[in-house]
Amino acid sequence: MRDDLLPVLACPVCAEPLGRVVGGQVGCANGHRFDEAKQGHLTLLPAKRRALTADTPEMVDARLRFLGRGHYAPVERAVARAVASLDVPGVVLDVGSGPGTYLAHALEAVPRLGVALDLSAVAIRRAARIHERAGAVVGDVTERLPVVDGAAAVVLDVFAPRNQREYARVLHPEGLLVVVTPRTGHLAELAEATITVDPEKERRLHESLAPAFEQRSAEDRTWTMELSAEDVHDVVHMGPSHHHVDPEQVFAPTSVTAAVTVSTWSPTR
């Protein structure tokens, strides 16, 4: 973990800022100490965390392969543009980051530091090395985020759960929340093997962010992906549908629709 990112992070026990302490550990002024993994990431989970399902090694590997082939490049470009449009101090915080692919593209667009945060230790081990200006933390998106107040210029939420109260707390008052959600029709050709998009998803998005945020923009993006059998396998297994599909199932090459909304939100005052 970069030393210049530690003051951005908060102790999951007492919420005080972290720093490097004697012996090379990371800790806070109240004496709470955390070991840094050999891959360079930190685990900052609350002591009494609810049991949740994190991404498995197979899911992370599938995601890295699929995104590495550029199939979601329109999302990566849209996120990078949104991040580059902002001129306030702070880091780029990618919540529910997975292995940090979207964070890496965002950091290529701006000379900022970034933090990837995800419940999956497997994903965070990959995110710790995704970009030289990024740090990585195992944390729970549904609880208090291990980030100090107002430290983030941008919060990214790409296909991830949302935590309205915590996003508002960690964002700079002039900061930006960037959210990517699937629309009806997303991966429709693979409906039998993937999770169906809730037709009420847009309404639920607004409900999940009000009243702490107001929408600044919303851009619908639709494109066709020509997927090989390997691509179809990976897109099915990189998300929640992985838990419901036979890992030995063989897929055929096909054309698949991608349909997402990239929205930006400002904290209300």
Salt bridges, closest charged atoms under 4 A:
ASP3 OD1 - ARG20 NH2 2.67
ASP4 OD2 - ARG2 NH2 2.73
GLU36 OE1 - ARG20 NH1 2.74
ASP55 OD2 - ARG63 NH2 2.86
ASP61 OD1 - ARG126 NH2 2.45
GLU76 OE1 - HIS105 NE2 3.27
GLU108 OE2 - HIS131 NE2 2.68
GLU143 OE2 - ARG50 NE 3.86
ASP149 OD1 - ARG144 NH2 3.94
ASP149 OD1 - ARG169 NH1 2.66
GLU166 OE1 - ARG169 NH2 2.58
GLU174 OE2 - ARG269 NH2 2.66
ASP198 OD2 - ARG204 NE 2.84
GLU200 OE1 - ARG203 NE 2.69
GLU207 OE2 - ARG203 NH1 2.74
GLU219 OE1 - ARG81 NH2 3.95
GLU219 OE2 - ARG221 NH1 3.74
ASP231 OD1 - ARG69 NH1 2.65
ASP231 OD2 - HIS71 NE2 3.22
ASP234 OD1 - ARG65 NH2 2.77
ASP234 OD2 - ARG69 NH1 3.05
ASP234 OD1 - HIS233 ND1 3.15
